[in-house]
Amino acid sequence: MRTYIIRRLLYTIPIVFGVLLLSFVLFSVVGGDVSIEMAGEGAGAETIEEIRQEYGLNKPLLLAWDSQFVNHFKNALTFNFGKARDREPVIDKIKRGVGPSLALTVPMFFGVVIISVSLSLVLAFVHGSAWDTIGVVICVAGMSIPFLSFIFFGQYFLAYKWGLFPVFFSPDYSLAQNLGLPVLIGIAAGLGGNVRFYRTVMLDEMRSDYVRTAFAKGLSARRVLFKHVLKNAMVPVITRVVLAIPFLFLGSVLLERFFGIPGLGYLMVEAIGSRDYRIISAMTYISAILFVVFNLITDICYSLVDPRIALE
């Protein structure tokens, strides 16, 4: 396994290099010099030149050791992403946004996984019954409803009409009060697709011979479902669960935007709107690293839950 992990880590080098190269081409070459836009309309040549010097836009683009291309890579490797358009260090903005984003996405993640896996086991057990049909219909309906509809419904009825939650993020409320409604909306919106997926996985296992043998031996339904069926269905479950973890750090763009939560999703939307390429490039780079690392963790988890899978 050690050899496999080292080899996979070496594979990440060209992947991350490609992401950095692509982000540089898009934001520095294609995007061009944004110093005039940052200086504002009617700014003099001296002001524009000061901005270009402050952000390193006066340096050669490619062919120099101190070029923008080389500095782009050096800054990324040291996580020194420079300053945003408001002159605050990008890394400080990211650090400040990680907490609210994780406080929103982590409860959503665990809520969706625990509820959807449990419901899928129950629906697979009662397959073909009226309860199974009702569950599938509700899941399909949940998958068909746009995510924005969940947000509008929650904000209007649960927050505005009934006053159960704050409509918008406010420092006057605790973090739990501010994030309670977004978390509930995220869980409700995510259950449909996840329950359908996990139900299909569990049904494949329920048709196996070992399940019939376990019931024939007199084992309880709870023991068969949660100890045997769930254990043998862990490979597809791990694939879906572990690969979703990197996106927890990026927050939920729609929820953060509509509820005013100062997380990374909100930061990303603001950066796109203001053409703050340094924030966008930094977020893209961090996302690529997280995705590659958790891809490796997924493969390692495969070998841990299924002894038939060998990484060597």
WOZI-V666906 format. One record per pair of residues at least 24 apart in sequence whose C-alpha atoms are under 10 Angstrom apart, sorted by the first residue. I is the first residue (numbers start at 0). J is the second residue. If there is no record, write none. Layout:
BEGIN
i;j
I;J
I;J
END
This chain:
BEGIN
i;j
0;299
0;302
0;309
0;310
0;311
1;310
1;311
2;310
2;311
3;295
3;298
3;299
3;309
3;310
3;311
4;295
4;296
4;298
4;299
4;310
4;311
7;291
7;292
7;294
7;295
8;291
8;292
8;295
10;291
11;287
11;288
11;291
11;292
11;295
12;288
12;291
14;287
14;288
14;291
15;76
15;284
15;285
15;287
15;288
15;291
16;72
16;284
17;287
18;280
18;283
18;284
18;286
18;287
18;288
19;68
19;71
19;72
19;75
19;76
19;280
19;281
19;283
19;284
19;287
20;68
20;71
20;72
21;280
22;71
22;276
22;277
22;279
22;280
22;281
22;283
22;284
23;67
23;68
23;71
23;72
23;276
23;277
23;280
24;68
25;276
25;280
26;274
26;275
26;276
26;277
26;279
26;280
27;56
27;60
27;67
27;68
27;71
27;276
27;277
28;60
28;61
28;68
30;274
30;276
31;56
32;56
32;57
33;84
33;274
33;275
33;276
34;84
36;274
37;84
37;85
37;273
37;274
37;275
53;81
53;82
53;86
54;81
54;82
54;83
54;84
54;86
55;81
71;277
71;280
74;281
75;280
75;281
75;284
75;285
76;284
78;281
78;284
78;285
79;281
80;277
80;278
80;280
80;281
80;282
81;277
81;278
81;281
82;275
82;277
82;278
83;270
83;275
83;276
83;277
83;278
83;279
84;270
84;273
84;274
84;275
84;276
84;277
84;278
85;275
88;277
88;278
89;275
89;277
89;278
89;279
89;281
89;282
90;278
90;281
90;282
92;261
92;262
92;263
92;266
92;278
93;248
93;249
93;262
93;263
93;266
93;267
93;278
93;281
93;282
94;262
94;263
95;261
95;262
95;263
95;266
96;248
96;249
96;250
96;260
96;261
96;262
96;263
96;264
96;265
96;266
97;247
97;248
97;249
97;250
97;261
97;262
97;263
97;264
98;248
98;250
98;261
98;262
98;263
99;174
99;178
99;248
99;250
99;255
99;260
99;261
99;262
99;263
99;264
100;178
100;247
100;248
100;249
100;250
100;251
100;252
100;255
100;260
100;261
100;262
100;263
100;264
100;265
101;246
101;247
101;248
101;249
101;250
101;251
101;262
101;263
102;174
102;175
102;178
102;182
102;247
102;248
102;250
102;262
103;174
103;175
103;177
103;178
103;179
103;180
103;181
103;182
103;183
103;185
103;247
103;248
103;250
103;251
103;254
103;255
103;260
103;262
104;178
104;181
104;182
104;185
104;186
104;244
104;246
104;247
104;248
104;249
104;250
104;251
104;254
105;182
105;244
105;247
105;248
105;250
106;178
106;179
106;182
106;183
106;185
106;186
107;181
107;182
107;183
107;184
107;185
107;186
107;187
107;189
107;247
108;182
108;185
108;186
108;189
108;240
108;243
108;244
108;247
109;186
109;240
110;182
110;183
110;185
110;186
110;187
110;189
110;190
111;182
111;183
111;185
111;186
111;187
111;188
111;189
111;190
111;191
111;193
111;194
111;240
112;186
112;189
112;190
112;193
112;194
112;197
112;236
112;239
112;240
114;186
114;190
114;193
114;194
115;186
115;189
115;190
115;191
115;192
115;193
115;194
115;195
115;196
115;197
115;198
116;190
116;193
116;194
116;195
116;196
116;197
116;198
116;201
116;225
116;229
116;236
117;194
117;197
117;198
117;224
117;225
117;229
118;190
118;193
118;194
118;195
118;197
118;198
119;193
119;194
119;195
119;196
119;197
119;198
119;199
119;200
119;201
119;202
120;194
120;197
120;198
120;199
120;200
120;201
120;202
120;205
120;221
120;224
120;225
120;228
120;229
121;198
121;201
121;220
121;221
121;224
122;194
122;195
122;197
122;198
122;199
122;201
122;202
123;197
123;198
123;199
123;200
123;201
123;202
123;203
123;204
123;205
123;206
123;224
124;198
124;201
124;202
124;205
124;220
124;221
124;223
124;224
126;198
126;202
126;205
131;198
134;191
134;194
134;195
135;191
135;194
135;195
135;198
136;191
137;190
137;191
137;195
138;188
138;189
138;190
138;191
138;192
138;193
138;194
138;195
139;191
139;192
139;194
139;195
140;191
140;192
141;187
141;188
141;189
141;190
141;191
141;192
142;188
142;189
142;190
142;191
142;192
142;193
142;195
143;188
143;191
143;192
144;188
144;191
145;188
146;184
146;185
146;187
146;188
146;189
146;253
146;254
147;184
147;188
147;253
147;254
147;257
148;184
148;188
149;181
149;183
149;184
149;185
149;187
149;188
150;180
150;181
150;183
150;184
150;185
150;188
150;253
150;254
150;257
150;258
151;184
151;257
152;184
153;180
153;181
153;183
153;184
154;180
154;181
154;184
154;257
154;258
165;258
166;257
166;258
166;259
167;255
167;256
167;257
167;258
167;259
167;260
168;255
168;257
168;258
168;259
168;260
168;261
169;258
169;259
169;260
174;260
177;258
177;259
177;260
178;254
178;255
178;258
178;260
180;254
180;258
181;251
181;253
181;254
181;255
181;257
181;258
181;260
182;254
184;254
185;251
185;254
193;236
193;239
196;235
196;236
196;239
197;229
197;232
197;235
197;236
197;239
200;228
200;229
200;231
200;232
200;233
200;234
200;235
200;236
201;228
201;229
201;231
201;232
201;233
201;236
202;228
202;232
203;228
203;232
204;228
204;229
204;230
204;231
204;232
205;229
205;232
230;304
230;305
231;304
231;305
232;304
232;305
233;300
233;301
233;304
233;305
234;297
234;298
234;300
234;301
234;302
234;303
234;304
234;305
235;301
237;296
237;297
237;298
237;300
237;301
237;304
238;293
238;294
238;296
238;297
238;298
238;300
238;301
239;297
240;297
241;290
241;293
241;294
241;295
241;296
241;297
241;298
241;300
242;289
242;290
242;291
242;292
242;293
242;294
242;295
242;296
242;297
243;290
243;293
244;289
244;290
244;293
245;285
245;286
245;287
245;288
245;289
245;290
245;291
245;292
245;293
245;294
246;286
246;289
246;290
248;282
248;285
248;286
248;289
249;282
249;283
249;285
249;286
END
